[in-house]
Amino acid sequence: MTSEEILQQYGPREAMDYDVVVVGAGPAGLATAIRLKQIDAALSVVVLEKGSEPGAHILSGAVMDPRAINELFPDWKARGAPLNQPVSGDEVLFLDRDSARPTPAWLIPQCLHNEGNYVISLGAVTKWMAEQAEGLGVEIFPGFAAAEVLYDEHGAVRGVATGNMGVGKDGVPTENFQLGMELRGKYTIFAEGARGHLGKRLIARYGLDEGRDPQSYAIGVKELWEVPADKAKPGLVVHTAGWPVDEQTYGGGFLYHMEGGRVTLGYVVGLDYQNPWISPFEEMQRWKTHPAIRAHLEGGKRIGYGARAITAGGLLSLPKLVFPGGALVGCDAGTLNASRIKGSHAAIKTGMLAADAAAAAIKAGRSGDELTAYPEAFEKSWLHQELHASRNFKQWFKYGNMVGTVMTGIEQWLLPKLGIQSPPWTKHRHAPDYGRMHAAGQVEPIRYPKPDGKLTFDRLSSVFISNTNHEENQPSHLTLKDPTVPVAINLARYAGPESRYCPAGVYEFVNTDGTDRLVINAQNCVHCKTCDIKDPTQNIVWVTPEGGGGPNYAGM
C-alpha cells in the first residue's frame, strides 16, 4: 500500500498545533528552540528528532568554536556544558607514504588555528542543549521522524507529518500499526543536518538553489579510541593532508585528543572524487597505518565508529534560506565552514537568527510567510563574514590538491598578513559531485589491504559498535527510482561504486546463476546520506525509516 492509500484507509491523522515546529534536535534545531523560549516563554515550540534520543545520530569531529554558544548561553560553564578540554596545540602534517612533514606554526593558515576552541563530543553537547531546551519548556519528541512536509492551500509550509509506524516490508500495516501525526506550526524550521531529506525536497520545490553553485559534499568516517595514559595528549589537534588519497582527490585526516584518555579521529573524502574504485572507509583504515597516526593509537582500543556526509560547498552553494512558512538552518542549509572543519558554531548561530525572525513575526501576528529578517540578519552577521572570507576554499581543490593547498595559503594566510580579510576574487564551480565519476575501465583499480582487527577493521565490525539498529519488518528506507539501473548502469559502467562508497556495507552486488543483482542491507545504514549524494545516476533516494532507527552513538 502507498502512504496515500494508508492515509485514506486509516486517517485522518491526529494533529497538534504549535507556534513553531522544529525538525531535528541537533545544535541548529535546539538553538532555534532555545532562543525562541528565551525571547518569549509563552511561545509553544516542539522539536522532532528521528534518533532514539537527542545526540544519538550526531556525529562530528569535533573542535568547537564557542563564539555562538557564548551568545546563546553566556553562562554555559556554570550550567555544566560539556566543553571541558581546551585546545592545547595544533599540528598540520603533510603525509607521504612513510613520512610526515609538519607545517611550522608561523605558516599554519588562519583557518586551522584553534586557540580558544574546545575538543568536544558534539553528541554530549547536543544532549546538554536538549536538557536546557526542556528546562525552558520546549517539547522534544525523540524517535519520531518527520517524513512529509505539509502545505496549505497557498503552497506555504504549515508543518510536517511523522512517519507511520508498524508497516511491514510489503507495505501493508501490521497489527502494531500506528498512523503518523501532524505537527502544524505558524513556522517550521528544518534542521536535519547535511542532505536533509525534507530540506532537499524544499530546495527543489521552491527553487532555493537557483543561481547558486551546486552543493558539494564530503563523507567523514570517524572512530573513537581509548589510549594508554602515556599516549594521551589532552587538547592536541592534528590535521593531515596528502597520503593516502591521490593528487586529484580532496581528502584529509583529523585526530583530536579529548579528556580522559580518549582520541577522536577520522578521515574526510570529498564526494566529488573521480575514481570509482575509491572506498572512503578503506582510505580511513589505510590512513591509520601511517606512522604519524599509528603512534597515537598503539596500545589503545577502538570503542566507537560512525560516518556522516558533510556539506562543504560553503557560501557560494548556500541556497535561499527561507520560503513561505519556514526556513533552513545549519547543515540542512549548508553553513559548515569547510576550511575550518567546523560547523557547530554556524549551526547554533543560524538557529538563533531564524528564531529571532520567527519570534518577531509571530509577535506581529504573522504566519506562513517568508521570514525575510533571517537572511537579512545572516548577511550582517559575523558568520556571513567568516563564510565569505573562505568562500573559494572547496572550489580551488577541483584543480588538484596542490593548487587547493597553495590557494588556501594565499587566501587564509598571506592575505590576512597583508590586512586583507577576504580575497578580492570569487571562484565558482559548476559540476555536481555525482557527475564527476570516471568509468571504471578508465582508472586503475585500488587494492586495499585486509584489516588486521587491531588497528584496521572491516565494515561490519565497525557498524556493530555504532549500535545501529532498525526494525527489520519495515519497508526499506533506501529506495530506487528504477531497480534496473544499479546493474545495467552502475555495475556495468562504474563497477558498482555503491558497494564501496557506503561506509556501512549496505550495498552489495551478488551473482546468482550468472545473473547480477543489487542487495540492499538497509538494517546496516548509519544514515550518512552518502548514497543519496554520490550515486552517479541519482537513482538512490534516502527516505526516513521508522523513528528511533539508525545508529545510537555514544561519546561521538
C-alpha positions as CSV (number, residue, x, y, z in Angstrom):
1,M,0.0,0.0,0.0
2,T,1.2,3.5,-0.7
3,S,1.3,6.1,2.1
4,E,-1.7,7.9,0.4
5,E,-3.7,4.6,0.5
6,I,-2.8,4.0,4.1
7,L,-3.9,7.5,5.0
8,Q,-7.2,7.1,3.1
9,Q,-7.9,3.8,5.0
10,Y,-6.7,4.7,8.5
11,G,-6.9,8.5,8.5
12,P,-7.3,11.3,9.5
13,R,-4.1,11.8,11.4
14,E,-4.0,13.3,14.9
15,A,-2.9,16.9,14.7
16,M,-1.1,19.1,17.2
17,D,-0.7,22.9,16.7
18,Y,2.3,25.0,17.8
19,D,3.8,28.4,17.2
20,V,7.0,26.8,15.8
21,V,7.8,23.3,14.7
22,V,11.5,22.4,14.5
23,V,12.7,19.3,12.6
24,G,15.9,17.9,14.1
25,A,17.3,18.0,17.6
26,G,20.9,18.8,16.6
27,P,22.7,22.0,17.5
28,A,20.9,24.1,15.0
29,G,17.4,22.9,15.8
30,L,17.9,23.1,19.6
31,A,19.5,26.5,19.3
32,T,16.3,27.6,17.4
33,A,14.1,26.2,20.1
34,I,16.1,27.6,23.0
35,R,16.3,31.1,21.5
36,L,12.6,31.2,20.9
37,K,11.9,30.4,24.5
38,Q,14.5,32.9,25.7
39,I,12.7,35.6,23.7
40,D,9.2,34.6,24.8
41,A,8.5,31.8,27.2
42,A,4.8,31.8,26.1
43,L,5.7,30.5,22.6
44,S,4.8,26.9,22.0
45,V,7.7,25.1,20.5
46,V,8.2,21.4,19.5
47,V,11.3,19.6,18.3
48,L,11.1,16.3,16.4
49,E,14.1,14.0,16.5
50,K,14.4,10.8,14.4
51,G,17.1,9.3,16.7
52,S,16.2,7.4,19.8
53,E,17.3,10.4,21.9
54,P,18.9,13.8,21.2
55,G,22.5,13.2,20.2
56,A,22.0,9.6,19.1
57,H,22.6,10.5,15.4
58,I,25.0,13.3,16.0
59,L,28.5,12.8,14.5
60,S,31.2,15.4,14.2
61,G,35.0,15.7,14.8
62,A,34.8,17.9,16.8
63,V,36.7,21.0,17.7
64,M,34.1,23.7,18.7
65,D,34.5,27.4,18.3
66,P,32.5,28.7,21.4
67,R,31.5,32.0,19.8
68,A,27.9,31.1,19.1
69,I,27.3,29.2,22.3
70,N,28.7,32.2,24.2
71,E,25.9,34.2,22.7
72,L,23.2,31.6,23.3
73,F,24.3,30.8,26.9
74,P,26.8,33.3,28.3
75,D,26.8,31.2,31.5
76,W,27.4,27.9,29.8
77,K,30.2,26.9,32.1
78,A,28.1,27.4,35.2
79,R,25.3,25.4,33.5
80,G,27.7,22.5,33.1
81,A,28.1,22.4,29.3
82,P,30.5,19.6,28.4
83,L,33.1,21.8,26.8
84,N,35.9,20.5,29.1
85,Q,39.0,20.3,27.0
86,P,40.6,23.5,25.6
87,V,42.8,23.0,22.6
88,S,46.4,22.9,23.8
89,G,48.2,22.8,20.4
90,D,47.8,22.5,16.6
91,E,49.7,20.2,14.2
92,V,49.3,20.3,10.5
93,L,51.0,17.4,8.7
94,F,51.6,16.7,5.0
95,L,51.9,13.0,4.6
96,D,53.8,10.8,2.2
97,R,53.5,7.0,2.4
98,D,56.0,6.7,5.3
99,S,56.9,10.3,6.3
100,A,55.2,13.4,7.7
101,R,56.2,17.0,7.1
102,P,55.0,19.3,9.9
103,T,53.9,22.8,9.0
104,P,55.8,25.4,11.0
105,A,53.5,27.2,13.5
106,W,54.0,30.5,11.8
107,L,52.9,29.0,8.4
108,I,49.7,27.4,9.6
109,P,46.8,29.3,7.9
110,Q,44.3,31.3,9.9
111,C,41.5,28.8,9.3
112,L,43.4,26.0,11.1
113,H,44.3,27.9,14.2
114,N,42.3,26.7,17.2
115,E,43.4,28.8,20.1
116,G,40.3,29.3,22.4
117,N,38.4,26.4,20.9
118,Y,37.5,23.1,22.6
119,V,37.8,19.4,21.8
120,I,34.3,18.0,22.4
121,S,31.9,15.3,21.9
122,L,29.2,17.0,19.9
123,G,26.7,14.3,20.9
124,A,27.3,15.2,24.5
125,V,26.9,18.9,23.8
126,T,23.7,18.1,22.0
127,K,22.3,16.2,24.9
128,W,23.1,19.1,27.2
129,M,21.4,21.5,24.9
130,A,18.3,19.3,24.9
131,E,18.2,19.4,28.6
132,Q,18.5,23.2,28.5
133,A,15.7,23.4,26.0
134,E,13.4,21.2,28.0
135,G,14.1,23.2,31.1
136,L,12.8,26.2,29.2
137,G,9.6,24.4,28.3
138,V,10.4,23.1,24.8
139,E,8.7,19.8,23.9
140,I,11.1,17.3,22.4
141,F,9.8,14.1,20.7
142,P,12.6,11.7,20.2
143,G,12.1,8.6,18.0
144,F,9.7,10.5,15.7
145,A,10.9,11.0,12.1
146,A,9.4,13.8,10.1
147,A,8.5,12.0,6.9
148,E,6.4,14.5,5.0
149,V,6.1,18.3,4.6
150,L,2.6,19.7,4.9
151,Y,1.4,22.6,2.7
152,D,-1.6,24.9,2.9
153,E,-3.8,25.8,0.0
154,H,-1.5,28.7,-1.0
155,G,1.6,26.4,-1.2
156,A,3.1,27.6,2.1
157,V,4.6,25.1,4.6
158,R,2.3,24.5,7.5
159,G,4.1,21.8,9.4
160,V,5.2,18.2,9.0
161,A,3.8,14.7,9.4
162,T,5.7,11.9,11.2
163,G,6.1,8.6,9.5
164,N,3.7,5.7,10.1
165,M,4.9,3.0,12.5
166,G,4.3,-0.7,12.2
167,V,4.2,-1.0,8.4
168,G,5.6,-4.3,7.1
169,K,8.2,-4.9,4.4
170,D,5.3,-5.5,2.0
171,G,4.0,-2.0,2.7
172,V,0.9,-3.4,4.5
173,P,0.1,-2.2,8.0
174,T,0.8,-4.9,10.7
175,E,-1.0,-5.5,14.0
176,N,1.4,-2.9,15.5
177,F,0.4,-0.2,13.1
178,Q,0.3,3.4,14.3
179,L,-0.7,6.3,12.0
180,G,1.7,9.2,11.9
181,M,0.7,12.5,13.3
182,E,0.7,16.0,12.0
183,L,2.6,18.8,13.8
184,R,1.4,22.1,12.5
185,G,3.1,25.5,13.1
186,K,3.0,29.1,12.2
187,Y,6.5,28.5,11.0
188,T,8.5,25.3,10.5
189,I,12.3,25.3,10.9
190,F,14.2,22.5,9.2
191,A,17.4,21.5,11.0
192,E,18.0,17.9,9.7
193,G,21.8,18.1,9.1
194,A,23.6,17.6,5.8
195,R,21.4,16.4,2.9
196,G,18.2,16.6,4.9
197,H,15.7,14.5,3.1
198,L,12.9,17.1,3.6
199,G,15.3,20.0,3.1
200,K,16.3,18.5,-0.3
201,R,12.6,18.5,-1.3
202,L,12.0,22.0,-0.2
203,I,15.1,23.3,-2.1
204,A,13.7,21.6,-5.2
205,R,10.1,22.7,-4.7
206,Y,10.9,26.4,-4.2
207,G,14.0,26.6,-6.4
208,L,16.0,27.8,-3.4
209,D,19.3,26.9,-5.1
210,E,18.6,28.9,-8.3
211,G,21.7,30.9,-9.3
212,R,23.9,29.1,-6.7
213,D,26.8,26.8,-7.2
214,P,25.9,23.1,-6.9
215,Q,26.3,22.0,-3.3
216,S,29.4,20.0,-2.7
217,Y,29.8,17.3,0.0
218,A,32.3,15.1,1.7
219,I,32.0,12.0,3.8
220,G,33.6,11.8,7.2
221,V,34.4,8.4,8.5
222,K,35.1,8.5,12.3
223,E,36.4,6.4,15.1
224,L,36.7,6.9,18.9
225,W,39.6,5.3,20.7
226,E,40.8,4.8,24.3
227,V,44.6,5.1,24.5
228,P,47.1,4.4,27.3
229,A,47.9,7.3,29.7
230,D,51.4,7.7,28.1
231,K,49.8,8.3,24.7
232,A,47.2,10.8,25.9
233,K,47.9,14.5,24.9
234,P,44.7,16.3,26.0
235,G,43.8,19.1,23.7
236,L,46.2,18.3,20.9
237,V,44.6,18.9,17.5
238,V,46.2,17.2,14.4
239,H,45.1,17.7,10.8
240,T,46.7,15.9,7.9
241,A,46.8,16.3,4.1
242,G,48.3,14.2,1.3
243,W,48.5,10.4,1.6
244,P,46.6,8.1,1.2
245,V,44.5,9.9,-1.4
246,D,45.9,10.9,-4.8
247,E,46.5,14.4,-6.0
248,Q,43.1,14.7,-7.7
249,T,41.1,13.6,-4.7
250,Y,40.1,16.0,-2.0
251,G,40.7,14.4,1.4
252,G,42.4,14.7,4.8
253,G,42.5,13.4,8.3
254,F,41.8,14.7,11.8
255,L,42.9,13.4,15.1
256,Y,41.9,15.1,18.4
257,H,42.9,14.2,21.9
258,M,40.0,14.6,24.3
259,E,40.0,14.4,28.1
260,G,40.0,11.1,29.8
261,G,42.5,9.3,27.5
262,R,40.2,9.3,24.5
263,V,41.1,10.1,21.0
264,T,38.6,11.0,18.3
265,L,39.9,10.6,14.7
266,G,38.6,10.3,11.2
267,Y,39.2,10.8,7.5
268,V,37.2,13.0,5.1
269,V,36.9,12.3,1.4
270,G,35.3,14.8,-1.0
271,L,32.3,13.3,-2.7
272,D,33.4,14.9,-5.9
273,Y,36.0,12.2,-6.3
274,Q,36.5,10.8,-9.8
275,N,37.9,7.4,-9.3
276,P,35.0,4.9,-8.9
277,W,37.3,2.4,-7.1
278,I,37.8,4.7,-4.1
279,S,36.3,3.5,-0.8
280,P,36.3,6.3,1.8
281,F,36.1,3.7,4.6
282,E,39.1,1.8,3.3
283,E,41.0,5.1,2.9
284,M,40.4,5.9,6.6
285,Q,41.7,2.4,7.6
286,R,44.7,2.9,5.4
287,W,45.4,6.3,6.8
288,K,45.6,4.9,10.3
289,T,48.6,2.8,9.3
290,H,50.8,5.8,8.7
291,P,53.5,6.0,11.4
292,A,52.4,9.5,12.3
293,I,48.9,8.4,13.1
294,R,49.7,4.9,14.3
295,A,51.9,6.4,17.0
296,H,48.8,8.0,18.7
297,L,46.8,4.7,18.8
298,E,49.2,1.8,19.5
299,G,48.2,0.1,22.7
300,G,44.7,1.6,22.5
301,K,41.3,0.2,21.8
302,R,38.6,1.3,19.3
303,I,35.3,1.9,21.1
304,G,33.2,3.8,18.6
305,Y,32.5,4.2,14.9
306,G,30.3,6.3,12.6
307,A,30.1,8.1,9.3
308,R,28.3,11.2,8.1
309,A,28.1,13.3,5.0
310,I,29.3,16.9,5.3
311,T,28.2,20.0,3.4
312,A,31.3,21.6,2.0
313,G,30.3,24.0,-0.7
314,G,30.2,27.0,1.6
315,L,28.7,30.4,0.9
316,L,28.6,30.1,-2.9
317,S,26.5,26.9,-2.6
318,L,24.2,28.2,0.1
319,P,20.5,28.1,-1.0
320,K,18.0,30.8,-0.2
321,L,17.4,30.2,3.5
322,V,13.6,31.0,3.6
323,F,10.4,30.0,1.9
324,P,6.7,30.6,2.7
325,G,6.2,29.2,6.2
326,G,9.7,28.1,7.1
327,A,13.4,28.2,6.9
328,L,16.6,26.1,6.7
329,V,19.2,26.3,9.4
330,G,22.7,24.7,10.0
331,C,23.8,21.9,7.7
332,D,20.4,21.5,6.2
333,A,21.2,24.8,4.5
334,G,25.0,24.1,4.3
335,T,26.6,26.6,6.6
336,L,29.6,24.5,7.6
337,N,32.9,26.2,7.1
338,A,35.0,23.5,5.3
339,S,38.2,25.5,5.5
340,R,38.0,25.5,9.3
341,I,36.5,21.9,9.5
342,K,33.8,23.4,11.8
343,G,30.0,23.6,11.6
344,S,28.5,23.5,15.1
345,H,29.1,27.2,15.8
346,A,27.5,28.0,12.4
347,A,24.5,25.7,13.2
348,I,23.9,27.4,16.5
349,K,24.2,30.9,15.1
350,T,21.8,30.2,12.2
351,G,19.3,28.7,14.6
352,M,19.4,31.8,16.8
353,L,19.0,34.1,13.8
354,A,16.0,32.1,12.5
355,A,14.4,32.1,16.0
356,D,14.8,35.9,16.2
357,A,13.0,36.3,12.9
358,A,10.2,33.8,13.8
359,A,9.6,35.3,17.2
360,A,9.3,38.8,15.8
361,A,6.9,37.6,13.1
362,I,4.6,35.8,15.5
363,K,4.6,38.8,17.8
364,A,3.5,40.9,14.8
365,G,0.6,38.4,14.2
366,R,2.1,36.9,11.1
367,S,2.3,33.2,10.0
368,G,3.1,31.2,6.9
369,D,5.0,33.9,5.1
370,E,8.8,34.3,4.4
371,L,11.0,35.1,7.4
372,T,13.0,37.6,5.4
373,A,14.5,39.1,8.6
374,Y,16.5,35.8,8.9
375,P,18.6,36.0,5.8
376,E,18.9,39.8,6.2
377,A,20.4,39.3,9.7
378,F,22.6,36.4,8.5
379,E,24.1,38.7,5.8
380,K,25.0,41.2,8.5
381,S,26.4,38.6,10.9
382,W,29.9,37.6,11.9
383,L,29.1,34.1,10.4
384,H,28.5,35.5,7.0
385,Q,31.7,37.5,7.2
386,E,33.5,34.2,8.1
387,L,32.0,32.2,5.3
388,H,32.6,35.0,2.8
389,A,36.3,35.0,3.6
390,S,36.5,31.3,2.9
391,R,34.0,31.1,0.0
392,N,36.6,29.9,-2.5
393,F,38.1,27.1,-0.4
394,K,36.5,24.0,-1.9
395,Q,36.4,25.4,-5.4
396,W,40.2,25.5,-5.7
397,F,40.6,21.8,-5.0
398,K,38.9,20.9,-8.2
399,Y,42.3,21.7,-9.8
400,G,44.1,19.3,-7.6
401,N,45.4,19.3,-4.0
402,M,48.5,21.2,-4.8
403,V,46.5,24.1,-6.2
404,G,44.0,23.9,-3.4
405,T,46.7,24.0,-0.8
406,V,48.6,26.9,-2.4
407,M,45.4,29.0,-2.8
408,T,44.3,28.2,0.7
409,G,47.7,29.5,1.9
410,I,47.3,32.7,-0.2
411,E,43.7,33.4,0.9
412,Q,43.9,32.3,4.5
413,W,47.5,33.1,5.4
414,L,49.1,35.6,3.1
415,L,46.1,38.0,2.5
416,P,45.3,38.3,6.3
417,K,49.0,39.1,6.8
418,L,48.6,41.9,4.4
419,G,45.5,43.1,6.2
420,I,43.0,41.7,3.6
421,Q,40.5,39.6,5.4
422,S,38.6,38.4,2.3
423,P,40.0,37.6,-1.1
424,P,39.1,40.1,-3.8
425,W,38.1,37.4,-6.3
426,T,35.5,34.7,-6.4
427,K,35.9,31.2,-7.8
428,H,32.8,29.2,-8.9
429,R,32.2,25.6,-9.6
430,H,29.6,24.1,-11.9
431,A,29.6,20.3,-11.7
432,P,27.6,18.4,-9.1
433,D,29.6,15.8,-7.1
434,Y,27.8,12.8,-8.6
435,G,28.6,13.9,-12.2
436,R,32.4,13.7,-11.8
437,M,32.9,10.0,-11.7
438,H,35.0,8.3,-14.4
439,A,34.1,4.9,-15.9
440,A,35.8,2.0,-14.1
441,G,37.7,1.0,-17.2
442,Q,39.4,4.3,-17.4
443,V,41.0,4.0,-13.9
444,E,43.4,1.5,-12.3
445,P,41.5,-0.4,-9.5
446,I,42.7,0.2,-5.9
447,R,43.8,-2.8,-3.9
448,Y,43.2,-2.1,-0.3
449,P,45.0,-4.2,2.4
450,K,43.0,-6.6,4.6
451,P,42.2,-5.4,8.1
452,D,44.2,-6.7,11.0
453,G,41.5,-6.4,13.6
454,K,43.7,-4.3,15.9
455,L,44.4,-1.1,14.1
456,T,42.3,-1.6,11.0
457,F,38.9,-3.1,10.7
458,D,36.1,-4.2,8.3
459,R,32.8,-2.5,7.8
460,L,30.5,-5.0,9.6
461,S,32.5,-5.0,12.8
462,S,32.5,-1.2,12.6
463,V,28.8,-0.9,12.1
464,F,28.3,-3.2,15.2
465,I,30.0,-0.7,17.5
466,S,27.9,2.1,16.1
467,N,25.0,0.5,17.8
468,T,22.9,0.7,14.6
469,N,19.5,-0.9,14.7
470,H,16.4,-0.8,12.6
471,E,13.1,-2.6,13.0
472,E,13.6,-5.4,10.4
473,N,10.0,-5.7,9.3
474,Q,9.6,-2.3,7.6
475,P,9.9,-1.1,4.0
476,S,13.5,-0.2,3.0
477,H,14.3,3.4,3.6
478,L,16.8,3.2,0.7
479,T,14.7,3.3,-2.3
480,L,15.4,3.1,-6.1
481,K,13.7,5.1,-8.7
482,D,14.4,2.4,-11.2
483,P,15.5,-1.1,-9.9
484,T,17.3,-2.0,-13.2
485,V,19.7,0.9,-13.0
486,P,22.2,-0.5,-10.4
487,V,23.1,-3.4,-12.6
488,A,22.5,-2.0,-16.1
489,I,24.4,1.2,-15.5
490,N,26.2,1.5,-12.1
491,L,27.7,-2.0,-12.3
492,A,28.3,-2.1,-16.0
493,R,29.9,1.4,-16.3
494,Y,31.3,2.2,-12.8
495,A,31.9,-1.3,-11.3
496,G,29.2,-0.8,-8.7
497,P,30.5,2.1,-6.7
498,E,27.7,1.9,-4.1
499,S,29.4,-1.2,-2.7
500,R,32.5,1.0,-2.0
501,Y,31.3,4.5,-1.1
502,C,28.8,3.2,1.5
503,P,30.7,3.0,4.9
504,A,28.3,0.5,6.4
505,G,28.2,-2.4,3.9
506,V,24.6,-1.6,2.9
507,Y,25.0,-2.2,-0.8
508,E,26.4,-5.4,-2.3
509,F,26.2,-6.9,-5.8
510,V,25.7,-10.7,-5.9
511,N,25.7,-13.1,-8.8
512,T,23.2,-15.9,-8.8
513,D,23.3,-18.4,-11.6
514,G,25.1,-15.9,-13.8
515,T,22.7,-13.0,-13.1
516,D,23.9,-9.9,-11.1
517,R,21.6,-8.1,-8.7
518,L,22.0,-5.5,-6.0
519,V,21.2,-6.5,-2.4
520,I,20.4,-3.6,0.0
521,N,21.1,-4.4,3.6
522,A,19.1,-1.4,4.9
523,Q,19.4,-2.5,8.5
524,N,23.1,-1.6,8.4
525,C,22.5,2.0,7.4
526,V,24.1,4.7,9.6
527,H,22.2,7.5,8.0
528,C,25.3,9.1,6.5
529,K,23.3,10.1,3.2
530,T,26.4,9.3,1.0
531,C,24.4,7.1,-1.4
532,D,21.7,9.8,-1.9
533,I,24.6,12.2,-2.8
534,K,27.1,10.2,-4.8
535,D,25.0,7.7,-6.8
536,P,26.2,8.6,-10.3
537,T,22.7,8.1,-11.8
538,Q,20.9,9.8,-8.8
539,N,18.7,6.7,-8.7
540,I,19.0,6.1,-4.9
541,V,16.7,8.2,-2.7
542,W,17.1,8.1,1.1
543,V,13.8,8.4,3.0
544,T,13.1,8.1,6.7
545,P,12.9,4.7,8.3
546,E,10.7,4.3,11.4
547,G,11.6,6.8,14.1
548,G,14.3,5.7,16.5
549,G,16.1,3.5,13.9
550,G,19.7,4.0,12.9
551,P,22.9,4.5,14.9
552,N,23.0,5.1,18.7
553,Y,26.3,6.9,19.0
554,A,27.9,7.2,22.4
555,G,30.6,9.7,23.1
556,M,30.8,10.7,19.4
